[in-house]
Amino acid sequence: MSIVLFLAPISLFIAVVGLGAFWWTLKSGQYDDPAGDAARILIDDPEDRPL
């Protein structure tokens, strides 16, 4: 039973860190243009070709 008292706060801390990281990505604009990222791979740009 003492392992539960040890692991519960650790799991809650990890969950809060994950939620904070997700919130940070929302605030920094990581998900602003998902359609543009999907269409960007279809553009045939000669500068992007390997040498």
Secondary structure, 3 states (H helix, E strand, C coil): CHHHHHHHHHHHHHHHHHHHHHHHHHHCCCCCCHHHHHHHCCCCCHHHCCC
